[in-house]
């Protein structure tokens, strides 16, 4: 997503925070919940910043996080950390 967005998205980036400017797209809808959870879990268990090399995707996710509808679907970070604990190699 980041590579395509860098090449093709210059016009959109100038218009707003999402991958398509001011328009929330299926790209954000389909990826934001997974990215949100993995961002928390990977940081906690592996000290890995999932989006550090993908600033445009990170900015779009940050914009999604401010939306009331998204906020209603998420829980406290500790819940995700606990849920994924069984998948982490010890």
C-alpha positions as CSV (number, residue, x, y, z in Angstrom):
1,X,0.0,0.0,0.0
2,X,2.8,2.4,0.9
3,X,4.7,2.0,-2.3
4,X,1.6,2.5,-4.5
5,X,0.5,5.4,-2.4
6,X,3.9,7.1,-2.6
7,X,3.8,6.9,-6.4
8,X,0.1,7.6,-7.1
9,X,-1.1,9.4,-4.1
10,X,0.5,12.8,-4.2
11,X,-2.7,14.5,-5.3
12,X,-4.7,12.8,-2.6
13,X,-2.2,13.5,0.2
14,X,-2.6,17.2,-0.4
15,X,-6.4,16.9,0.1
16,X,-6.6,15.1,3.4
17,X,-5.3,12.6,5.9
18,X,-6.6,9.4,4.3
19,X,-5.1,7.3,1.5
20,X,-7.6,9.0,-0.9
21,X,-7.4,12.5,0.6
22,X,-10.5,13.5,2.5
23,X,-12.3,10.2,1.6
24,X,-12.2,7.3,4.0
25,X,-11.6,4.3,1.6
26,X,-11.9,0.6,1.8
27,X,-8.2,0.5,2.2
28,X,-8.4,2.1,5.6
29,X,-11.6,0.2,6.6
30,X,-10.1,-3.2,5.7
31,X,-6.7,-2.7,7.3
32,X,-7.1,-0.3,10.2
33,X,-8.3,-2.8,12.8
34,X,-5.5,-5.2,12.0
35,X,-2.9,-2.5,11.9
36,X,-4.1,-1.1,15.2
37,X,-3.9,-4.4,17.0
38,X,-0.5,-5.4,15.4
39,X,0.9,-2.0,16.2
40,X,0.2,-2.6,19.9
41,X,1.2,-6.3,20.1
42,X,4.4,-6.1,18.1
43,X,5.6,-3.1,20.0
44,X,4.9,-4.8,23.3
45,X,6.3,-8.3,22.6
46,X,9.1,-7.5,20.1
47,X,9.7,-3.7,20.5
48,X,8.9,-3.5,16.8
49,X,7.4,-0.3,15.4
50,X,5.2,-1.7,12.6
51,X,4.7,1.5,10.7
52,X,8.0,3.3,11.3
53,X,9.0,2.7,7.6
54,X,5.5,3.5,6.3
55,X,4.7,7.1,7.3
56,X,1.9,7.6,4.9
57,X,0.1,4.5,6.1
58,X,0.8,5.6,9.7
59,X,-0.8,9.0,9.0
60,X,-3.9,7.4,7.5
61,X,-4.2,5.1,10.5
62,X,-3.8,8.0,12.9
63,X,-6.6,9.7,11.1
64,X,-8.8,6.6,11.3
65,X,-8.1,6.4,15.1
66,X,-9.8,9.7,15.6
67,X,-13.1,8.6,14.1
68,X,-15.8,8.0,16.6
69,X,-16.9,4.8,14.8
70,X,-13.4,3.4,15.0
71,X,-13.1,4.3,18.6
72,X,-16.3,2.3,19.4
73,X,-14.7,-0.9,17.9
74,X,-11.4,-0.9,19.9
75,X,-10.5,-1.8,23.5
76,X,-7.7,-1.0,25.9
77,X,-4.3,-2.1,24.6
78,X,-3.8,-4.5,27.4
79,X,-6.7,-6.6,26.1
80,X,-4.9,-7.2,22.8
81,X,-1.6,-7.9,24.6
82,X,-3.3,-10.5,26.7
83,X,-5.2,-12.0,23.8
84,X,-2.1,-12.5,21.6
85,X,0.1,-13.8,24.5
86,X,-0.6,-17.4,23.6
87,X,0.8,-16.8,20.1
88,X,4.1,-15.4,21.2
89,X,7.1,-17.7,21.4
90,X,8.6,-17.8,24.9
